[in-house]
Amino acid sequence: MRYLEQPAPLHPLIAIVDYNNVPLEVFEKEDKIMLDLFKVSFKNKFSGQVKYGQGYYDFEEGGLAFLKPKQVVFSSDNIQMYEGYALFFHPDFIRNYPLGSAIHQYGFFSYDVSEALFLSAKEKEIISRLFSTIANELNNNIDQFSQDVLISQIELLLSYSNRFLSRQFITRKVVNHSIITSLNKLLTEYFNRGKGLENGLPSVQYISKQLKLSPRYLSDMLSTLTGLNTQQYIQIKVIEYSKELLSTSSLSVTEIAYQLGFVHPQSFSKLFKKKTKQSPMEFRAGFN
């Protein structure tokens, strides 16, 4: 709160900041920041650029962004106008409640902040009311019901966020399908250039880094659009490429397994049979 030039919080473990009350000069510090808190940031209106890692926000109409403790972000650049709220709460605030363990199931806390939730006008109204309700509760005198009420309100906010993110993966098809196209191209080049032999099977972390996405965001997007998480999607592509090699080359099954990146050929044969109900040799014989 001191960093944002705000008064001390009314509650020791949870606070809301109204960005209308934050001087624009605060955003010009260009500091690297790591919080020990969960943060849900709601930008109702926004003008300027905000840098997170190597990227910037790609929207000006605002939305929701999420941070978990120990995530590193950069303060903002070139902010002309910033309206909205930020909710901060310490892990200890939810620790003795079911939300304390369930919060890790909300994948968006593992997204990069640049992978924000875009909101329609109607969704903004809902989120704005939820923030106002939390702010009103924080302005009341603390009693034995305060924590229960606030945690219920946080859970409602996170549930709506889950709903809206699922919608976003579907409605932003052009952007997401472009990501899938890039993913397919990346995997094809990986195998065609023999990187499997050098580096092993492509990992989720490697693929995510090449696409400049957080692993959780990529997996959630793929699950919504294809029904497969990233690991499963990679496995399907591995099988597709192995079928091509089995049907068009004279490489042995062992050679194909090593070329794809398997350390043990038996692991390749096991995966192939699990996905196709045939062994690699049975597939090759049937194809021939």
C-alpha positions as CSV (number, residue, x, y, z in Angstrom):
1,M,0.0,0.0,0.0
2,R,2.9,2.3,0.7
3,Y,4.4,1.6,-2.7
4,L,1.1,2.6,-4.4
5,E,1.0,5.7,-2.0
6,Q,-2.2,4.5,-0.4
7,P,-3.3,4.6,3.3
8,A,-2.8,1.6,5.5
9,P,-5.2,-1.3,4.8
10,L,-8.2,-1.7,7.0
11,H,-7.5,-5.5,7.3
12,P,-4.1,-6.9,8.0
13,L,-4.3,-9.7,5.3
14,I,-6.5,-8.3,2.5
15,A,-6.9,-5.0,0.8
16,I,-8.5,-3.4,-2.3
17,V,-6.9,-0.5,-4.2
18,D,-9.0,1.9,-6.3
19,Y,-6.7,2.9,-9.2
20,N,-8.5,6.2,-9.5
21,N,-6.8,7.1,-6.2
22,V,-3.3,6.1,-7.3
23,P,-1.1,8.9,-8.8
24,L,0.0,8.1,-12.4
25,E,3.6,8.8,-11.3
26,V,3.5,5.6,-9.3
27,F,3.4,3.6,-12.6
28,E,6.5,5.3,-13.9
29,K,8.9,3.8,-11.5
30,E,9.8,0.9,-13.9
31,D,10.6,-1.4,-10.9
32,K,10.7,-5.1,-10.9
33,I,8.2,-6.3,-8.3
34,M,7.6,-9.6,-6.5
35,L,4.6,-9.9,-4.2
36,D,4.0,-12.3,-1.3
37,L,0.3,-11.9,-2.1
38,F,-2.4,-13.1,-4.5
39,K,-3.5,-10.3,-6.7
40,V,-6.6,-10.0,-8.9
41,S,-6.4,-6.8,-11.0
42,F,-9.5,-5.4,-12.7
43,K,-8.9,-2.8,-15.3
44,N,-12.1,-1.2,-16.3
45,K,-10.5,1.4,-18.6
46,F,-6.9,1.6,-19.6
47,S,-4.7,3.6,-21.9
48,G,-1.0,3.1,-22.4
49,Q,1.4,0.2,-22.3
50,V,2.1,-2.2,-19.5
51,K,5.1,-4.4,-19.8
52,Y,5.2,-7.9,-18.3
53,G,8.4,-9.9,-19.1
54,Q,9.0,-9.6,-22.8
55,G,5.4,-8.7,-23.8
56,Y,2.8,-6.0,-23.4
57,Y,-0.9,-6.0,-22.8
58,D,-2.6,-6.4,-26.2
59,F,-5.8,-4.6,-25.2
60,E,-6.9,-1.2,-24.1
61,E,-10.4,-1.9,-23.0
62,G,-9.3,-3.5,-19.8
63,G,-9.9,-6.9,-18.2
64,L,-8.7,-9.2,-15.4
65,A,-5.2,-10.3,-14.6
66,F,-4.0,-12.6,-11.9
67,L,-0.8,-13.0,-9.8
68,K,0.2,-15.6,-7.3
69,P,2.9,-15.2,-4.6
70,K,6.5,-15.0,-5.9
71,Q,5.6,-14.1,-9.4
72,V,7.8,-11.3,-10.8
73,V,6.3,-8.5,-12.9
74,F,7.5,-5.1,-14.1
75,S,5.8,-1.9,-13.2
76,S,3.9,-0.1,-16.0
77,D,5.2,2.0,-18.8
78,N,3.6,5.0,-20.5
79,I,0.3,5.0,-18.6
80,Q,-2.1,7.8,-19.6
81,M,-5.3,6.5,-17.9
82,Y,-6.0,3.6,-15.6
83,E,-9.4,2.9,-14.0
84,G,-10.2,-0.2,-12.0
85,Y,-9.3,-2.1,-8.8
86,A,-6.8,-4.5,-7.5
87,L,-7.6,-7.0,-4.8
88,F,-4.6,-8.2,-2.7
89,F,-4.8,-11.0,-0.2
90,H,-2.2,-13.0,1.7
91,P,-2.1,-16.8,1.6
92,D,-2.7,-16.9,5.3
93,F,-6.1,-15.3,4.9
94,I,-7.4,-18.4,3.1
95,R,-5.2,-21.0,4.6
96,N,-7.7,-22.6,7.0
97,Y,-10.5,-22.6,4.5
98,P,-11.1,-25.0,1.6
99,L,-10.1,-22.2,-0.8
100,G,-6.6,-22.4,0.7
101,S,-6.0,-25.7,-1.1
102,A,-8.5,-25.2,-4.0
103,I,-7.0,-22.0,-5.2
104,H,-4.2,-23.9,-6.9
105,Q,-6.9,-25.4,-9.2
106,Y,-7.6,-22.0,-10.6
107,G,-5.1,-22.2,-13.5
108,F,-5.2,-18.5,-14.3
109,F,-3.0,-17.8,-11.3
110,S,-0.2,-19.6,-13.2
111,Y,-0.7,-17.6,-16.4
112,D,1.6,-14.8,-17.4
113,V,0.0,-11.5,-16.6
114,S,0.0,-10.6,-20.4
115,E,-2.4,-13.6,-20.8
116,A,-5.1,-11.5,-19.2
117,L,-8.9,-12.2,-19.3
118,F,-10.7,-9.9,-21.8
119,L,-14.1,-8.9,-20.7
120,S,-17.3,-7.9,-22.5
121,A,-19.2,-4.9,-21.3
122,K,-21.7,-7.1,-19.5
123,E,-19.0,-9.1,-17.8
124,K,-17.3,-5.9,-16.7
125,E,-20.5,-4.9,-14.9
126,I,-20.6,-8.2,-13.0
127,I,-16.9,-8.0,-12.0
128,S,-17.2,-4.4,-11.0
129,R,-20.1,-5.2,-8.7
130,L,-18.1,-8.0,-7.1
131,F,-15.2,-5.7,-6.4
132,S,-17.6,-3.1,-5.0
133,T,-19.2,-5.7,-2.7
134,I,-15.7,-6.8,-1.4
135,A,-14.7,-3.2,-0.9
136,N,-18.0,-2.5,1.1
137,E,-17.3,-5.5,3.3
138,L,-13.8,-4.3,4.0
139,N,-15.1,-0.9,5.0
140,N,-17.3,-2.5,7.6
141,N,-16.0,-3.1,11.1
142,I,-14.3,-6.4,11.4
143,D,-16.3,-9.0,13.3
144,Q,-16.4,-12.8,13.6
145,F,-18.2,-13.1,10.2
146,S,-15.9,-10.9,8.2
147,Q,-13.4,-13.5,7.0
148,D,-16.2,-16.0,6.1
149,V,-18.0,-13.4,4.0
150,L,-14.9,-12.1,2.3
151,I,-13.7,-15.6,1.3
152,S,-17.2,-16.4,-0.1
153,Q,-17.0,-13.2,-2.2
154,I,-13.5,-14.1,-3.4
155,E,-14.6,-17.6,-4.4
156,L,-17.5,-16.0,-6.3
157,L,-15.1,-13.7,-8.1
158,L,-12.8,-16.6,-9.0
159,S,-15.8,-18.7,-10.2
160,Y,-16.9,-16.0,-12.6
161,S,-13.3,-15.6,-13.8
162,N,-13.2,-19.3,-14.6
163,R,-16.5,-19.0,-16.6
164,F,-15.3,-15.9,-18.5
165,L,-11.9,-17.5,-19.3
166,S,-13.6,-20.6,-20.7
167,R,-15.7,-18.3,-22.9
168,Q,-12.6,-16.4,-24.0
169,F,-10.8,-19.4,-25.3
170,I,-13.8,-20.1,-27.6
171,T,-14.6,-16.5,-28.7
172,R,-11.0,-15.6,-29.5
173,K,-10.7,-18.4,-32.0
174,V,-8.6,-16.4,-34.5
175,V,-5.9,-15.7,-32.0
176,N,-6.1,-19.2,-30.4
177,H,-6.1,-21.0,-33.8
178,S,-3.1,-19.0,-34.8
179,I,-1.4,-20.3,-31.7
180,I,-2.3,-23.9,-32.6
181,T,-1.0,-23.4,-36.1
182,S,2.3,-22.1,-34.6
183,L,2.4,-25.1,-32.3
184,N,1.9,-27.6,-35.1
185,K,4.6,-25.9,-37.2
186,L,7.0,-25.9,-34.2
187,L,6.5,-29.6,-33.6
188,T,6.9,-30.4,-37.3
189,E,10.2,-28.5,-37.5
190,Y,11.4,-30.1,-34.3
191,F,11.0,-33.6,-35.7
192,N,12.1,-32.8,-39.3
193,R,15.3,-31.2,-38.0
194,G,16.2,-34.2,-35.9
195,K,16.0,-32.3,-32.6
196,G,14.5,-35.3,-30.9
197,L,17.7,-37.2,-31.4
198,E,19.7,-34.3,-29.9
199,N,17.4,-33.1,-27.2
200,G,14.8,-35.8,-26.5
201,L,11.0,-35.5,-26.7
202,P,9.7,-31.9,-26.8
203,S,8.6,-30.9,-23.3
204,V,5.7,-28.8,-22.3
205,Q,8.1,-26.2,-20.9
206,Y,10.1,-26.1,-24.2
207,I,7.0,-25.7,-26.3
208,S,5.5,-23.0,-24.0
209,K,8.7,-21.0,-24.0
210,Q,8.9,-21.1,-27.8
211,L,5.3,-19.9,-28.1
212,K,5.9,-17.3,-25.3
213,L,3.0,-18.6,-23.3
214,S,2.8,-19.9,-19.8
215,P,2.5,-23.7,-19.6
216,R,-0.8,-23.5,-17.8
217,Y,-2.4,-21.1,-20.2
218,L,-1.4,-23.2,-23.2
219,S,-2.7,-26.3,-21.6
220,D,-6.0,-24.8,-20.7
221,M,-6.5,-23.3,-24.1
222,L,-5.8,-26.6,-25.8
223,S,-8.1,-28.5,-23.5
224,T,-11.0,-26.1,-24.3
225,L,-10.4,-26.2,-28.0
226,T,-9.2,-29.8,-28.6
227,G,-10.0,-31.7,-25.5
228,L,-6.3,-32.4,-25.0
229,N,-3.8,-30.9,-22.6
230,T,-0.4,-29.9,-24.0
231,Q,1.3,-33.2,-23.1
232,Q,-1.4,-35.2,-24.7
233,Y,-1.3,-32.9,-27.8
234,I,2.4,-33.5,-28.1
235,Q,1.9,-37.3,-27.8
236,I,-0.7,-37.2,-30.6
237,K,1.8,-35.3,-32.9
238,V,4.5,-37.8,-32.0
239,I,2.3,-40.7,-33.1
240,E,1.3,-38.9,-36.3
241,Y,5.0,-38.3,-37.2
242,S,5.9,-41.9,-36.2
243,K,3.2,-43.2,-38.5
244,E,4.7,-41.2,-41.4
245,L,8.2,-42.7,-40.7
246,L,6.8,-46.2,-40.3
247,S,5.0,-46.0,-43.6
248,T,7.5,-44.1,-45.8
249,S,11.0,-45.0,-44.5
250,S,13.0,-48.1,-43.9
251,L,14.1,-47.0,-40.4
252,S,13.8,-49.7,-37.7
253,V,11.4,-49.1,-34.9
254,T,14.4,-48.5,-32.6
255,E,15.8,-45.9,-34.9
256,I,12.4,-44.1,-35.2
257,A,12.1,-44.1,-31.4
258,Y,15.5,-42.5,-31.0
259,Q,14.8,-40.0,-33.8
260,L,11.6,-38.9,-32.0
261,G,13.5,-38.4,-28.8
262,F,12.7,-41.5,-26.7
263,V,15.4,-42.7,-24.4
264,H,14.1,-46.3,-24.5
265,P,12.5,-47.8,-27.6
266,Q,10.1,-49.8,-25.4
267,S,8.6,-46.5,-24.2
268,F,7.8,-45.5,-27.8
269,S,6.3,-48.9,-28.6
270,K,4.2,-48.8,-25.4
271,L,2.9,-45.3,-26.2
272,F,2.2,-46.2,-29.9
273,K,0.2,-49.3,-28.9
274,K,-1.7,-47.3,-26.2
275,K,-2.8,-44.7,-28.8
276,T,-3.4,-46.9,-31.8
277,K,-4.2,-50.4,-30.4
278,Q,-1.3,-51.7,-32.6
279,S,2.4,-52.2,-32.2
280,P,4.6,-50.2,-34.5
281,M,5.5,-53.4,-36.4
282,E,1.8,-54.3,-36.7
283,F,1.0,-50.8,-38.1
284,R,3.9,-51.1,-40.6
285,A,2.8,-54.6,-41.7
286,G,-0.8,-53.6,-42.1
287,F,0.1,-50.4,-44.0
288,N,2.3,-52.3,-46.4
